[in-house]
């Protein structure tokens, strides 16, 4: 990518350029002991450590987020 192209604000999805994640509400629960969870969306087994957060993006679609990253990124939805 050429230097002049970096930061182009009008890039369509799928093109090179700068992007920002959309704020999407998730359900979250902090787990206070090591855990595993199965994602029915693709059958992956997720593993978390004590203090990590278990996130649900959609039914059957789960993720794990470390405590420090969760605190830096997520805010309570009103």
MOPAC internal coordinates of N, CA, C and O (Angstrom, degrees):
PM7 1SCF
backbone

  N    0.0000 0     0.00 0     0.00 0    0    0    0
  C    1.4450 1     0.00 0     0.00 0    1    0    0
  C    1.5247 1   107.81 1     0.00 0    2    1    0
  O    1.2310 1   120.35 1   -48.28 1    3    2    1
  N    1.2946 1   116.93 1   131.72 1    3    2    1
  C    1.4596 1   121.72 1   179.63 1    5    3    2
  C    1.5190 1   110.29 1   -70.60 1    6    5    3
  O    1.2310 1   121.10 1   -31.07 1    7    6    5
  N    1.3215 1   115.50 1   148.93 1    7    6    5
  C    1.4689 1   121.54 1  -179.37 1    9    7    6
  C    1.5242 1   111.07 1   -53.90 1   10    9    7
  O    1.2310 1   120.02 1   139.90 1   11   10    9
  N    1.3148 1   117.57 1   -40.10 1   11   10    9
  C    1.4615 1   120.29 1  -176.48 1   13   11   10
  C    1.5315 1   112.67 1   -67.36 1   14   13   11
  O    1.2310 1   120.07 1   158.33 1   15   14   13
  N    1.3382 1   117.47 1   -21.67 1   15   14   13
  C    1.4556 1   120.57 1  -179.06 1   17   15   14
  C    1.5227 1   112.94 1   -80.11 1   18   17   15
  O    1.2310 1   120.09 1   157.80 1   19   18   17
  N    1.3205 1   117.43 1   -22.20 1   19   18   17
  C    1.4616 1   120.54 1  -177.48 1   21   19   18
  C    1.5226 1   109.24 1   -66.27 1   22   21   19
  O    1.2310 1   121.24 1   -50.17 1   23   22   21
  N    1.3116 1   115.23 1   129.83 1   23   22   21
  C    1.4544 1   120.28 1   177.89 1   25   23   22
  C    1.5154 1   114.20 1    89.55 1   26   25   23
  O    1.2310 1   119.65 1  -176.85 1   27   26   25
  N    1.3294 1   118.27 1     3.15 1   27   26   25
  C    1.4643 1   120.45 1   177.24 1   29   27   26
  C    1.5194 1   108.71 1   -60.15 1   30   29   27
  O    1.2310 1   119.67 1   -59.64 1   31   30   29
  N    1.3049 1   118.23 1   120.36 1   31   30   29
  C    1.4592 1   122.89 1  -170.62 1   33   31   30
  C    1.5235 1   114.25 1   -79.05 1   34   33   31
  O    1.2310 1   119.59 1   159.57 1   35   34   33
  N    1.3042 1   118.38 1   -20.43 1   35   34   33
  C    1.4574 1   120.40 1  -173.03 1   37   35   34
  C    1.5254 1   113.25 1  -101.36 1   38   37   35
  O    1.2310 1   119.76 1  -156.58 1   39   38   37
  N    1.3164 1   118.06 1    23.42 1   39   38   37
  C    1.4664 1   120.60 1  -179.81 1   41   39   38
  C    1.5250 1   110.08 1   -66.03 1   42   41   39
  O    1.2310 1   120.75 1   -48.00 1   43   42   41
  N    1.3198 1   116.16 1   132.00 1   43   42   41
  C    1.4660 1   120.76 1   175.95 1   45   43   42
  C    1.5238 1   108.70 1   -79.00 1   46   45   43
  O    1.2310 1   120.40 1   -23.55 1   47   46   45
  N    1.3127 1   116.83 1   156.45 1   47   46   45
  C    1.4653 1   120.67 1   178.87 1   49   47   46
  C    1.5209 1   109.63 1   -54.17 1   50   49   47
  O    1.2310 1   120.53 1   -45.81 1   51   50   49
  N    1.3309 1   116.60 1   134.19 1   51   50   49
  C    1.4520 1   121.57 1  -178.85 1   53   51   50
  C    1.5133 1   113.44 1    94.57 1   54   53   51
  O    1.2310 1   119.84 1   171.99 1   55   54   53
  N    1.3131 1   117.91 1    -8.01 1   55   54   53
  C    1.4583 1   121.83 1   177.87 1   57   55   54
  C    1.5189 1   109.45 1  -103.21 1   58   57   55
  O    1.2310 1   121.00 1   -22.32 1   59   58   57
  N    1.3364 1   115.70 1   157.68 1   59   58   57
  C    1.4549 1   120.34 1   175.03 1   61   59   58
  C    1.5196 1   109.47 1   -61.69 1   62   61   59
  O    1.2310 1   120.54 1   -34.44 1   63   62   61
  N    1.3028 1   116.57 1   145.56 1   63   62   61
  C    1.4540 1   120.80 1   178.64 1   65   63   62
  C    1.5104 1   110.76 1   153.41 1   66   65   63
  O    1.2310 1   120.57 1     7.69 1   67   66   65
  N    1.3030 1   116.52 1  -172.31 1   67   66   65
  C    1.4578 1   122.17 1   179.59 1   69   67   66
  C    1.5176 1   109.39 1   -91.32 1   70   69   67
  O    1.2310 1   121.11 1   -41.10 1   71   70   69
  N    1.3212 1   115.47 1   138.90 1   71   70   69
  C    1.4599 1   121.45 1  -179.97 1   73   71   70
  C    1.5161 1   109.61 1  -132.03 1   74   73   71
  O    1.2310 1   120.61 1   -24.86 1   75   74   73
  N    1.3022 1   116.44 1   155.14 1   75   74   73
  C    1.4582 1   123.14 1   175.60 1   77   75   74
  C    1.5271 1   107.21 1  -131.32 1   78   77   75
  O    1.2310 1   120.77 1   -43.46 1   79   78   77
  N    1.3342 1   116.13 1   136.54 1   79   78   77
  C    1.4628 1   120.22 1   177.48 1   81   79   78
  C    1.5275 1   109.58 1   -66.85 1   82   81   79
  O    1.2310 1   120.87 1   -38.18 1   83   82   81
  N    1.3018 1   115.93 1   141.82 1   83   82   81
  C    1.4633 1   120.19 1   175.61 1   85   83   82
  C    1.5207 1   108.84 1   -75.51 1   86   85   83
  O    1.2310 1   120.16 1   -38.03 1   87   86   85
  N    1.3143 1   117.29 1   141.97 1   87   86   85
  C    1.4682 1   118.27 1   175.58 1   89   87   86
  C    1.5282 1   109.69 1   -72.99 1   90   89   87
  O    1.2310 1   120.96 1   -66.15 1   91   90   89
  N    1.3061 1   115.76 1   113.85 1   91   90   89
  C    1.4591 1   121.86 1  -178.64 1   93   91   90
  C    1.5188 1   108.25 1  -120.02 1   94   93   91
  O    1.2310 1   119.62 1   -57.02 1   95   94   93
  N    1.3283 1   118.34 1   122.98 1   95   94   93
  C    1.4653 1   119.76 1   178.55 1   97   95   94
  C    1.5304 1   110.86 1   -63.62 1   98   97   95
  O    1.2310 1   120.68 1   -38.30 1   99   98   97
  N    1.3137 1   116.31 1   141.70 1   99   98   97
  C    1.4621 1   122.79 1   175.68 1  101   99   98
  C    1.5185 1   108.32 1  -130.01 1  102  101   99
  O    1.2310 1   120.70 1   -23.94 1  103  102  101
  N    1.3197 1   116.26 1   156.06 1  103  102  101
  C    1.4594 1   120.61 1   169.84 1  105  103  102
  C    1.5188 1   106.48 1   -88.24 1  106  105  103
  O    1.2310 1   119.97 1   -42.73 1  107  106  105
  N    1.3243 1   117.66 1   137.27 1  107  106  105
  C    1.4647 1   120.78 1  -176.22 1  109  107  106
  C    1.5188 1   110.35 1  -138.26 1  110  109  107
  O    1.2310 1   121.79 1   -37.45 1  111  110  109
  N    1.3290 1   114.18 1   142.55 1  111  110  109
  C    1.4642 1   120.45 1   175.93 1  113  111  110
  C    1.5259 1   107.54 1  -140.96 1  114  113  111
  O    1.2310 1   120.96 1   -52.34 1  115  114  113
  N    1.3354 1   115.76 1   127.66 1  115  114  113
  C    1.4575 1   119.37 1   175.60 1  117  115  114
  C    1.5300 1   108.44 1   -80.44 1  118  117  115
  O    1.2310 1   121.13 1   -48.20 1  119  118  117
  N    1.3310 1   115.45 1   131.80 1  119  118  117
  C    1.4625 1   122.06 1  -178.84 1  121  119  118
  C    1.5312 1   107.50 1  -107.64 1  122  121  119
  O    1.2310 1   120.34 1   -50.35 1  123  122  121
  N    1.3069 1   116.96 1   129.65 1  123  122  121
  C    1.4647 1   121.16 1  -172.21 1  125  123  122
  C    1.5241 1   113.89 1   -99.19 1  126  125  123
  O    1.2310 1   119.91 1  -163.30 1  127  126  125
  N    1.3187 1   117.78 1    16.70 1  127  126  125
  C    1.4643 1   122.60 1   176.18 1  129  127  126
  C    1.5219 1   107.46 1  -149.41 1  130  129  127
  O    1.2310 1   119.10 1   -21.51 1  131  130  129
  N    1.3327 1   119.31 1   158.49 1  131  130  129
  C    1.4677 1   120.20 1   177.59 1  133  131  130
  C    1.5356 1   110.14 1   -55.61 1  134  133  131
  O    1.2310 1   120.33 1   -35.91 1  135  134  133
  N    1.3425 1   116.97 1   144.09 1  135  134  133
  C    1.4665 1   120.40 1  -175.92 1  137  135  134
  C    1.5157 1   111.33 1  -150.91 1  138  137  135
  O    1.2310 1   121.16 1   -15.79 1  139  138  137
  N    1.3260 1   115.38 1   164.21 1  139  138  137
  C    1.4595 1   122.67 1   170.33 1  141  139  138
  C    1.5231 1   107.71 1  -131.08 1  142  141  139
  O    1.2310 1   120.95 1   -24.97 1  143  142  141
  N    1.3170 1   115.78 1   155.03 1  143  142  141
  C    1.4644 1   121.81 1   177.95 1  145  143  142
  C    1.5250 1   107.84 1  -145.95 1  146  145  143
  O    1.2310 1   120.48 1   -37.73 1  147  146  145
  N    1.3117 1   116.69 1   142.27 1  147  146  145
  C    1.4599 1   121.86 1   176.95 1  149  147  146
  C    1.5191 1   110.01 1   -97.23 1  150  149  147
  O    1.2310 1   120.79 1   -45.49 1  151  150  149
  N    1.3252 1   116.10 1   134.51 1  151  150  149
  C    1.4602 1   121.30 1   174.41 1  153  151  150
  C    1.5149 1   107.74 1   -94.21 1  154  153  151
  O    1.2310 1   120.29 1   -63.85 1  155  154  153
  N    1.3177 1   117.05 1   116.15 1  155  154  153
  C    1.4659 1   119.06 1   178.43 1  157  155  154
  C    1.5244 1   110.99 1   -72.41 1  158  157  155
  O    1.2310 1   120.27 1   159.60 1  159  158  157
  N    1.3376 1   117.10 1   -20.40 1  159  158  157
  C    1.4599 1   120.41 1  -179.06 1  161  159  158
  C    1.5299 1   111.55 1   -62.19 1  162  161  159
  O    1.2310 1   119.59 1   145.27 1  163  162  161
  N    1.3360 1   118.38 1   -34.73 1  163  162  161
  C    1.4695 1   119.79 1  -179.78 1  165  163  162
  C    1.5224 1   112.56 1  -143.38 1  166  165  163
  O    1.2310 1   119.88 1  -177.20 1  167  166  165
  N    1.3219 1   117.83 1     2.80 1  167  166  165
  C    1.4554 1   121.05 1   176.02 1  169  167  166
  C    1.5100 1   115.62 1    80.98 1  170  169  167
  O    1.2310 1   119.58 1  -174.31 1  171  170  169
  N    1.3231 1   118.41 1     5.69 1  171  170  169
  C    1.4651 1   121.32 1   178.12 1  173  171  170
  C    1.5165 1   110.66 1   -67.01 1  174  173  171
  O    1.2310 1   120.87 1   -30.60 1  175  174  173
  N    1.3362 1   115.93 1   149.40 1  175  174  173
  C    1.4624 1   121.40 1   172.19 1  177  175  174
  C    1.5269 1   106.52 1  -104.35 1  178  177  175
  O    1.2310 1   120.81 1   -60.86 1  179  178  177
  N    1.3208 1   116.05 1   119.14 1  179  178  177
  C    1.4589 1   121.94 1   178.65 1  181  179  178
  C    1.5159 1   109.22 1   -94.54 1  182  181  179
  O    1.2310 1   120.44 1   -32.52 1  183  182  181
  N    1.3212 1   116.77 1   147.48 1  183  182  181
  C    1.4615 1   121.36 1   178.29 1  185  183  182
  C    1.5195 1   109.01 1  -128.02 1  186  185  183
  O    1.2310 1   120.99 1   -42.88 1  187  186  185
  N    1.3209 1   115.71 1   137.12 1  187  186  185
  C    1.4541 1   121.12 1   178.19 1  189  187  186
  C    1.5156 1   110.86 1  -129.65 1  190  189  187
  O    1.2310 1   121.35 1   -22.66 1  191  190  189
  N    1.3277 1   115.03 1   157.34 1  191  190  189
  C    1.4599 1   121.62 1   176.90 1  193  191  190
  C    1.5161 1   109.61 1  -100.48 1  194  193  191
  O    1.2310 1   120.75 1   -15.13 1  195  194  193
  N    1.2997 1   116.18 1   164.87 1  195  194  193
  C    1.4659 1   120.64 1   176.59 1  197  195  194
  C    1.5244 1   109.03 1   -54.15 1  198  197  195
  O    1.2310 1   120.36 1   -49.95 1  199  198  197
  N    1.3334 1   116.92 1   130.05 1  199  198  197
  C    1.4587 1   122.19 1  -179.66 1  201  199  198
  C    1.5106 1   114.19 1    96.19 1  202  201  199
  O    1.2310 1   119.58 1   163.50 1  203  202  201
  N    1.3421 1   118.41 1   -16.50 1  203  202  201
  C    1.4628 1   121.24 1   177.83 1  205  203  202
  C    1.5291 1   109.86 1   -69.33 1  206  205  203
  O    1.2310 1   121.47 1   -16.42 1  207  206  205
  N    1.3238 1   114.79 1   163.58 1  207  206  205
  C    1.4617 1   121.67 1   179.05 1  209  207  206
  C    1.5190 1   109.55 1  -108.79 1  210  209  207
  O    1.2310 1   120.65 1   -44.80 1  211  210  209
  N    1.3253 1   116.37 1   135.20 1  211  210  209
  C    1.4565 1   123.25 1   173.44 1  213  211  210
  C    1.5274 1   106.54 1   -95.59 1  214  213  211
  O    1.2310 1   120.28 1   -57.32 1  215  214  213
  N    1.3327 1   117.08 1   122.68 1  215  214  213
  C    1.4607 1   122.61 1  -176.40 1  217  215  214
  C    1.5205 1   109.94 1  -111.72 1  218  217  215
  O    1.2310 1   120.49 1   -39.95 1  219  218  217
  N    1.3236 1   116.66 1   140.05 1  219  218  217
  C    1.4596 1   121.44 1   173.40 1  221  219  218
  C    1.5217 1   107.52 1  -115.78 1  222  221  219
  O    1.2310 1   121.07 1   -64.36 1  223  222  221
  N    1.3451 1   115.56 1   115.64 1  223  222  221
  C    1.4615 1   121.64 1   179.67 1  225  223  222
  C    1.5268 1   111.33 1   -86.15 1  226  225  223
  O    1.2310 1   120.97 1   145.19 1  227  226  225
  N    1.3329 1   115.76 1   -34.81 1  227  226  225
  C    1.4682 1   123.98 1   179.83 1  229  227  226
  C    1.5241 1   106.20 1  -161.03 1  230  229  227
  O    1.2310 1   119.34 1   -12.80 1  231  230  229
  N    1.3254 1   118.86 1   167.20 1  231  230  229
  C    1.4691 1   119.16 1   178.57 1  233  231  230
  C    1.5350 1   111.42 1   -54.05 1  234  233  231
  O    1.2310 1   120.58 1   -56.89 1  235  234  233
  N    1.3255 1   116.51 1   123.11 1  235  234  233
  C    1.4598 1   122.15 1  -179.84 1  237  235  234
  C    1.5089 1   115.25 1    80.81 1  238  237  235
  O    1.2310 1   119.62 1   175.39 1  239  238  237
  N    1.3221 1   118.33 1    -4.61 1  239  238  237
  C    1.4674 1   122.47 1  -178.72 1  241  239  238
  C    1.5221 1   108.72 1  -109.99 1  242  241  239
  O    1.2310 1   120.69 1   -76.17 1  243  242  241
  N    1.3271 1   116.29 1   103.83 1  243  242  241
  C    1.4578 1   123.02 1  -173.31 1  245  243  242
  C    1.5184 1   110.85 1  -117.12 1  246  245  243
  O    1.2310 1   120.79 1   -20.00 1  247  246  245
  N    1.3123 1   116.09 1   160.00 1  247  246  245
  C    1.4557 1   122.58 1   173.60 1  249  247  246
  C    1.5114 1   109.31 1  -147.63 1  250  249  247
  O    1.2310 1   120.84 1   -15.35 1  251  250  249
  N    1.3264 1   116.01 1   164.65 1  251  250  249
  C    1.4600 1   122.60 1   177.26 1  253  251  250
  C    1.5192 1   107.43 1  -121.75 1  254  253  251
  O    1.2310 1   120.58 1   -42.79 1  255  254  253
  N    1.3179 1   116.50 1   137.21 1  255  254  253
  C    1.4571 1   121.84 1  -179.22 1  257  255  254
  C    1.5266 1   109.06 1  -131.44 1  258  257  255
  O    1.2310 1   120.41 1   -50.61 1  259  258  257
  N    1.3374 1   116.83 1   129.39 1  259  258  257
  C    1.4607 1   120.45 1   177.35 1  261  259  258
  C    1.5265 1   109.91 1   -64.31 1  262  261  259
  O    1.2310 1   120.45 1   -29.73 1  263  262  261
  N    1.3115 1   116.74 1   150.27 1  263  262  261
  C    1.4646 1   123.27 1  -176.63 1  265  263  262
  C    1.5300 1   111.96 1   -53.63 1  266  265  263
  O    1.2310 1   119.47 1   131.44 1  267  266  265
  N    1.3341 1   118.61 1   -48.56 1  267  266  265
  C    1.4706 1   121.11 1  -176.37 1  269  267  266
  C    1.5276 1   111.07 1   -62.79 1  270  269  267
  O    1.2310 1   120.29 1   137.18 1  271  270  269
  N    1.3175 1   117.04 1   -42.82 1  271  270  269
  C    1.4739 1   120.22 1   179.09 1  273  271  270
  C    1.5253 1   110.40 1   -67.30 1  274  273  271
  O    1.2310 1   120.35 1   138.27 1  275  274  273
  N    1.3301 1   116.94 1   -41.73 1  275  274  273
  C    1.4604 1   120.67 1   178.40 1  277  275  274
  C    1.5303 1   110.22 1   -57.71 1  278  277  275
  O    1.2310 1   120.54 1   133.34 1  279  278  277
  N    1.3318 1   116.56 1   -46.66 1  279  278  277
  C    1.4678 1   121.09 1  -178.75 1  281  279  278
  C    1.5262 1   111.66 1   -63.30 1  282  281  279
  O    1.2310 1   120.22 1   147.25 1  283  282  281
  N    1.3304 1   117.18 1   -32.75 1  283  282  281
  C    1.4617 1   121.03 1  -178.59 1  285  283  282
  C    1.5254 1   112.74 1   -78.69 1  286  285  283
  O    1.2310 1   119.92 1   151.91 1  287  286  285
  N    1.3220 1   117.76 1   -28.09 1  287  286  285
  C    1.4660 1   120.91 1  -171.25 1  289  287  286
  C    1.5206 1   114.40 1  -105.87 1  290  289  287
  O    1.2310 1   120.07 1   136.82 1  291  290  289
  N    1.3072 1   117.47 1   -43.18 1  291  290  289
  C    1.4663 1   120.68 1  -169.96 1  293  291  290
  C    1.5229 1   112.46 1   -94.08 1  294  293  291
  O    1.2310 1   121.19 1   -35.02 1  295  294  293
  N    1.3143 1   115.33 1   144.98 1  295  294  293
  C    1.4663 1   123.59 1   173.32 1  297  295  294
  C    1.5214 1   107.18 1  -128.94 1  298  297  295
  O    1.2310 1   120.23 1   -31.22 1  299  298  297
  N    1.3196 1   117.16 1   148.78 1  299  298  297
  C    1.4675 1   121.15 1   179.85 1  301  299  298
  C    1.5293 1   109.48 1   -61.90 1  302  301  299
  O    1.2310 1   120.85 1   -48.57 1  303  302  301
  N    1.3239 1   115.97 1   131.43 1  303  302  301
  C    1.4675 1   121.66 1   176.90 1  305  303  302
  C    1.5215 1   108.61 1   -81.25 1  306  305  303
  O    1.2310 1   120.82 1   -36.86 1  307  306  305
  N    1.2803 1   116.03 1   143.14 1  307  306  305
  C    1.4742 1   121.19 1   179.77 1  309  307  306
  C    1.5014 1   110.31 1   -94.70 1  310  309  307
  O    1.2310 1   120.10 1   180.00 1  311  310  309

